[in-house]
Amino acid sequence: MTKLIRILAPQSRLGFVMRLLALLAAIVALNLLVDLSITGLDGYNLYGDVLLPVLVATPFTVLALLLVQHLVRLQSSLAELAGTDMLTGLPNRRQFFALAEGEGELQGTLILIDIDHFKRINDTYGHQVGDLCLGAVGRHLRATVRERDLVARIGGEEFAVYLTGAGMEMAERIGHRVIAELPVETDLAAGIVLTASAGAAESWPGATLSELMSAADGALYRAKAEGRARLVFAVAPGPAPG
C-alpha cells in the first residue's frame, strides 16, 4: 500500500497536474466506451449520461490526489519524528545506525562522547537544567563538526559523531574541539561549565558499525578511568592471523 501511495502521490505541482490529466483522460476514455455501449438502434446517444460522470468525478479526483499527497507528507513527517531525538533535534540511535550504515563501507572515525558528571547536574539543578545542557551539547557538536559528518544523541548523556572519511589525525583535531569546555548559560543556574569524555575508533577494512561502536566504547571507558575530560583512541585491530 505504501509503495502504491508513493507511486500515485505527486512530487511537485507539475506532477499533480499530470496525474490529474491522466486520471481525467482515463475517465473520459471510459465514458466513450459507455457511450458506444448504449447507442440505440435508432442512433440516439444519451450524451447527458456520458458527460455527467466526468463532471462529477473531477472534483473527487482532485480531492483524492490532494489526500494522497497529504498522506505521503504525513508519513514522511512521522518517519522523521521517529528518527529524531526531540530534546536536541539530532538523530536518535536508530536513525544514526541507519544513516551510517547507509553510506556503505565505513571509511572514517567514530567518536562516542559522554558528558562528565551529568547525574550530578541533574541532582543539583534539576532535570530542566539537565535538558538545557543536553540541548547545548547537541548544538555545540553540530556546530563543531563538518556538514557531512553525522551527529546523534544515542541515549542519556551520550552522543555519537561519525567523521566521514576522517583519519586519526583529523579526528583528533575535531575530537579535542568536541570535548572542549562548554559553558551553559541559563537563568535557572549560574556557572555551569560542561566537560566531556570521548572514545574514538578509526574504521578498518571490513569493520561493521557495531564493531566500531564497541571499539569506541572501550576507548570511552578508558577516558573516564583516566580522569575524564579527555579523548582516547581505540587500539586499531591487528591483521588476522594467517
N, C-alpha and C positions, 0 to 999 in steps of 0.2 A: 504493500500500500504506500509506504514511504517513497519507494522508487517511482511509483506511478505519479505521486503528487509532485515530485521534483521534475518529472518529465513535463507534466501539464503546467506547472507554475511558471508564469512569465518572469524572466530575469531582468527585464527592462520595459520601458514604455513601448518601444518598438515591438518587443516580443509579445507584449499584451495585445497590441493591435493586430499583429499577425495571427495569433492564436484565435482572437475573436473573429477575424475574417475567415479563417479556416473553418471554424465551427459554423458560422453562418452559411458558408458555401455548402457545407455538408447538409445543413438543414434544408437549404434551397434545393439541392440535388434530390433529397428525399421527397420533398414536395412535388417535384417534377414527376417522380415515379408514381406518386399518388395521383397526380393529375392524369397520367396516362391510364392508370388502372380504373379510373371512374368515368372515363369517356363513354358516353352512351352511344347507342346505335344511331341516334339522330345527330351525333356530333356535338352535342351540348356538353360544355365543361363547367364544372362548379368552381369557377375561379375564386370566388369568395372563400370557399372552404380551403382552397390551396394556399392562399395568401395569409390567412388568419394565423396558422401556426408560426409562420415566420415573424409576424408582428408580436405575437405573444411570447415567443421563445427568446427574442433578442434581449430584453432586459434581464431575463433569468440567466441567459448565457453570460452576460456581463457580470452579474452578481456571482455566478459560480466561479468565474475566473478570479474575481476580487477575493472571494473567500479562500480559494486555493492559494493565492499569492500571500494572503494574510497568514494562512496556516503554516506555510513554509517559513515565513519570517518568525513566527512564534516558535516553531521547532528549533530554528537556528538560535534564537534568544535563549530558549531553555537549555540547549546544549552548551551554550557559552556560560550560562549561570552555573550549570552542573560542574563545569571545569574551572570555576573561579573561586578563589578564597574571598569571601565577602568582606573580611576585615581589612585586607591590604589591597584588594583588586588584582592580585597576582594569580597566576595559575596555581591550582592546588596539586597535590601529589599525583593524582591520577592523570591530570592534564599534562603535568610535567613529563611523566613517563611517555605519554602518547606523543608529545611534541619531540622529545629527544629521540625516541625510537623511530619516529617518522623521518628522521634525517638520514636513515640508512646506517652504514658502518660508522661507528663512533670515532671521530677524529678531533680530539680536544681534551679539555681538562674539566673535571667536575670538582666543585668546591662545596662542601657542606658547612654551614655557618650556624652556630648556636649562641644565642645571647647569654652572656655571663650573668649568673645570679638573678635570673629573671623571676624566680619564685619569690625572692626577697623583695623585689619591686612590687609584685602583686600583694604580698603580705603587708608591706609598709604603706603603700599609697592606694591600694585598691585595684580592682580589675579594670576600672575605667582608664586609669593611668597606664596600666599594663597594655591595654588595647591601643592607646595612643602611641606607646613605644613601639609596638609591633608595626603599626602603620608607618611610623617614622623610619624604621629599619627597611621596610619594603620600598619606600620612596628613595632612600639612600642607595640601596642596591641597584635599583633600576637606573638611577642617575649615574652610578659609578661604572657600570659595565658598558660594553658596546651594544649598539642597537640590535645586532644579530644574535647576541647571547641570550640564553634562556634564564629567567629568574622565577623562582616559585617559593611559596611557603608550603612546606611539606608536612607540617604538623607542629602544634605547640609554639615554641620559640625557635624552631629550627627552619632554616631556609636552605635552598639549593641554588647554585649558579652553575650553568654549563657554558663554558667558554669555547665556542665553536672554533676549531682549528688552532687553538692556542696550545703551545708547548709549555714546558715548565718555566722558562724564563719570563714569558709574557704573563702566565698565570700567577707567578709570584708577584709581579708588579701590581697587577689588578687585585690580587688577593690581599695585599697589605693595605690597599686603599679601601677595600671592602670592610676590613675589620678595624679601621681607624676609629678612634673615639668619636662618639656621636652624641652631642648634647641634644636633649629633648626639652623644648620649651612648651610649658603648659601652665595655665592658671591654677591647675589643681595641685601642682607640686613644683618646687623650685630646686635647681641644682642637680637635676638628673643627667648623668653622663653615662651612656651605654658603652660597654666593650663587648667584644665577641671573640669566640674561639672558632677556628676553622681547620678543617682537614681537607686536603686536596689529593686527587689521584688523576694522573695523566693516562689517557687511554692507551691501550696496546692492541696489536693486531688480534682480531677475533674477540675482543672484550665485549661483554654484554653490559647493559646499563646496570643490572643488578650486581654484577661483579664490580663495576666501577663504584657503585654506591657502597658496597661492603668495604672496599679498599679505602675510600674517603672517610667512611665512618670510623674505621680503625685509626686513621690519622687524626680525626677529630677527638677521639678518646685520649690519644697521646697528648694533644694540645691542652686538654683540660687537666690531665695528670701532671703536666709540666708547669702548670701555674696559670693557665687560661690567657686570654687576650693575646693570642699568637696564632700563626699559621704553620701547620705541619704538613709535609708532603708524605704520601704513602710511598713505601719502597716498591719500585717497579718490579713486577714478577720476572724471574729469570726465564731463559729458554727452557722449553720442555726437554726432559732427558731423552737422548736418542737411544 
